[in-house]
Amino acid sequence: MAGRKQPTFKKRQKEQQRKERQEEKFAKRMLRKQQPPPAESPDQDENVLPAEPVNASPLN
């Protein structure tokens, strides 16, 4: 009957590891929520076209 305890012990260890991973993920989510989103740098907007073309002539 000693062989029957191993699967139960392994299952228990596996379940504990699953719970630990779940808690770690939850902690990471909470940290991300607490931190403000990173501000976009002006360098990222290089490919954005201006609202009005620079060489446009005024409309009559």
C-alpha positions in Angstrom: 0.0 0.0 0.0 3.0 2.3 0.2 2.8 2.8 -3.6 -0.6 4.5 -3.3 0.8 7.5 -1.3 3.1 8.7 -4.1 0.5 9.8 -6.6 -1.4 11.7 -3.9 1.8 13.3 -2.7 2.7 14.3 -6.2 -0.7 15.6 -6.8 -0.5 17.7 -3.7 2.9 19.1 -4.8 1.6 19.9 -8.2 -1.4 21.7 -6.8 0.8 23.7 -4.5 3.0 24.7 -7.4 -0.1 25.7 -9.4 -1.3 27.9 -6.5 2.1 29.5 -6.2 2.2 30.4 -9.9 -1.4 31.7 -9.7 -0.4 34.0 -6.7 2.7 35.2 -8.6 0.6 36.1 -11.6 -1.9 37.9 -9.4 0.9 39.9 -7.7 2.3 40.9 -11.1 -1.1 42.0 -12.3 -1.5 44.2 -9.2 1.9 45.8 -9.7 1.0 46.6 -13.3 -2.2 48.2 -12.1 -0.5 50.3 -9.5 2.2 51.6 -11.9 1.1 54.4 -14.3 1.3 53.5 -18.0 4.6 54.5 -19.6 4.5 57.9 -21.2 5.0 57.9 -25.0 8.2 59.6 -26.1 8.0 62.2 -28.9 10.4 60.1 -30.9 7.6 57.6 -31.5 5.5 60.2 -33.3 8.0 60.7 -36.1 5.8 59.0 -38.7 2.6 60.9 -37.8 1.6 63.5 -40.4 0.8 67.1 -39.3 -2.8 68.1 -39.2 -2.3 70.8 -41.9 0.4 70.5 -44.6 3.1 73.1 -44.2 3.2 74.2 -47.9 -0.6 74.5 -48.3 -2.0 77.6 -49.8 -4.9 79.3 -48.0 -8.4 78.6 -49.4 -10.3 81.5 -51.1 
